[in-house]
């Protein structure tokens, strides 16, 4: 059914999940992760965050990685779109997960609020800490990457002002 909202009240009733990005950054058999505080709990996550207004998904992935880890990265591929709801049913996320290679690190750069540190962990180290993962999308993304799941970057197309970038 094609439904177009007729007024502002009807538009505000439309359910919208959080659109997020994440970046899988492999190096020497390990993956770049962040330890962060979320609702008073220490969790592990890929560099990840929300898409901002007028920002492409590609730009958001690079920005979030830099802000949370101090690493400048170059996107090399796209892994998947993951849809996940937390157990409480209070959060629903659509996550666009990219792969990137590390380019440069600025150790002096302050990290985003709530980020405790960036760290490099192997797949087995990540799995061993599965109870600390912010969501199951973290390990699933790593596993999909390790099985060779990759799509070209142009799988995700930004169309600012209605025109492809």
C-alpha positions as CSV (number, residue, x, y, z in Angstrom):
1,X,0.0,0.0,0.0
2,X,1.4,3.4,-1.0
3,X,0.5,5.8,1.8
4,X,1.4,9.5,1.7
5,X,0.8,11.4,5.0
6,X,-1.7,14.2,4.6
7,X,-0.8,16.4,7.5
8,X,1.9,17.0,10.2
9,X,0.0,15.0,12.8
10,X,-0.2,12.0,10.6
11,X,3.5,12.3,9.8
12,X,4.5,12.4,13.4
13,X,2.8,9.1,14.0
14,X,5.0,7.3,11.5
15,X,7.4,4.9,13.2
16,X,11.1,5.5,12.4
17,X,14.0,3.4,13.4
18,X,17.4,4.9,14.3
19,X,19.6,5.0,11.2
20,X,23.2,4.2,12.2
21,X,26.5,3.4,10.6
22,X,29.4,1.2,11.7
23,X,32.9,0.6,10.4
24,X,34.8,-2.7,10.5
25,X,38.5,-1.9,10.5
26,X,40.7,-4.9,10.2
27,X,44.5,-4.8,10.8
28,X,46.9,-7.6,11.4
29,X,44.2,-10.1,12.3
30,X,42.5,-7.7,14.8
31,X,39.6,-5.3,14.6
32,X,39.2,-1.7,15.8
33,X,36.7,-1.5,18.5
34,X,35.7,1.1,21.1
35,X,34.9,0.6,24.8
36,X,32.2,3.0,25.7
37,X,29.8,3.7,28.6
38,X,26.1,3.3,27.6
39,X,23.4,3.7,30.3
40,X,26.1,3.2,33.0
41,X,27.4,0.0,31.5
42,X,30.8,-0.6,29.8
43,X,30.3,-2.1,26.3
44,X,32.3,-3.0,23.2
45,X,31.2,-1.7,19.8
46,X,32.6,-1.0,16.3
47,X,33.1,2.7,15.7
48,X,29.5,3.5,15.1
49,X,26.9,6.2,15.4
50,X,23.9,8.0,14.0
51,X,23.5,9.5,10.6
52,X,23.4,13.3,10.7
53,X,21.1,15.5,8.7
54,X,22.5,16.2,5.1
55,X,25.3,13.6,5.6
56,X,25.9,10.6,3.3
57,X,26.3,7.2,5.0
58,X,29.8,7.0,3.7
59,X,30.8,10.3,5.3
60,X,29.0,9.3,8.5
61,X,31.0,6.1,8.8
62,X,34.4,7.9,8.4
63,X,33.3,10.7,10.7
64,X,32.2,8.4,13.5
65,X,35.4,6.3,13.2
66,X,37.6,9.4,13.6
67,X,35.5,10.9,16.4
68,X,35.4,7.7,18.4
69,X,38.9,6.3,17.8
70,X,41.2,9.0,16.4
71,X,41.7,6.9,13.3
72,X,41.3,8.3,9.8
73,X,40.0,5.5,7.6
74,X,39.4,4.9,3.9
75,X,36.2,2.9,3.1
76,X,36.9,-0.1,1.0
77,X,33.6,-2.0,0.9
78,X,30.2,-2.5,2.3
79,X,29.2,-5.6,4.3
80,X,25.5,-5.4,5.1
81,X,22.5,-3.6,6.5
82,X,21.5,-5.1,9.8
83,X,18.1,-4.5,11.5
84,X,18.0,-5.1,15.2
85,X,15.7,-4.3,18.2
86,X,17.0,-4.3,21.8
87,X,15.5,-6.8,24.3
88,X,13.5,-4.0,26.0
89,X,11.9,-3.1,22.7
90,X,12.8,0.5,23.3
91,X,15.3,0.8,20.5
92,X,15.2,-0.3,16.9
93,X,18.2,0.2,14.6
94,X,19.0,-0.1,11.0
95,X,22.8,-0.2,10.7
96,X,24.8,0.2,7.5
97,X,28.1,-1.6,8.0
98,X,31.2,-0.6,6.0
99,X,34.7,-2.0,5.8
100,X,37.7,0.4,6.0
101,X,41.4,0.4,6.1
102,X,43.2,2.4,8.7
103,X,45.1,5.4,7.2
104,X,46.4,7.5,10.1
105,X,46.0,7.8,13.8
106,X,45.9,11.0,15.9
107,X,46.6,9.7,19.4
108,X,46.2,13.3,20.8
109,X,42.7,13.7,19.4
110,X,40.0,13.7,22.2
111,X,37.5,10.9,21.7
112,X,33.7,11.4,21.8
113,X,31.9,11.7,25.1
114,X,31.3,8.3,26.6
115,X,34.1,6.6,24.7
116,X,36.6,5.2,27.2
117,X,39.2,3.9,24.7
118,X,39.8,2.4,21.3
119,X,41.3,-1.1,21.1
120,X,42.2,-3.8,18.7
121,X,40.8,-7.3,19.3
122,X,40.8,-10.6,17.4
123,X,37.6,-12.3,16.4
124,X,38.1,-14.8,19.2
125,X,38.7,-12.0,21.8
126,X,35.5,-10.3,20.6
127,X,33.5,-13.6,20.9
128,X,34.9,-14.3,24.4
129,X,33.5,-10.9,25.5
130,X,30.1,-11.4,23.8
131,X,28.3,-10.4,27.0
132,X,29.9,-7.0,26.7
133,X,28.9,-6.3,23.1
134,X,26.6,-3.3,22.6
135,X,24.6,-5.5,20.3
136,X,24.8,-8.8,18.4
137,X,25.5,-6.7,15.2
138,X,29.1,-6.3,16.4
139,X,30.1,-10.0,16.1
140,X,27.8,-10.7,13.2
141,X,29.5,-7.9,11.2
142,X,33.0,-9.3,12.0
143,X,31.8,-12.9,11.1
144,X,30.2,-11.7,7.8
145,X,33.5,-9.8,7.0
146,X,35.6,-12.9,7.7
147,X,33.4,-15.1,5.5
148,X,34.1,-12.7,2.6
149,X,30.8,-10.9,2.5
150,X,31.5,-7.7,0.6
151,X,29.7,-5.4,-1.7
152,X,31.1,-2.5,-3.6
153,X,30.9,0.9,-2.0
154,X,28.5,2.1,-4.7
155,X,25.9,-0.3,-3.4
156,X,25.0,2.6,-1.1
157,X,24.2,5.7,-3.2
158,X,24.0,9.2,-1.8
159,X,21.6,11.4,-3.8
160,X,21.9,14.9,-2.3
161,X,19.2,17.2,-3.6
162,X,17.8,14.3,-5.6
163,X,20.9,13.8,-7.7
164,X,23.4,10.9,-7.4
165,X,26.7,12.0,-5.9
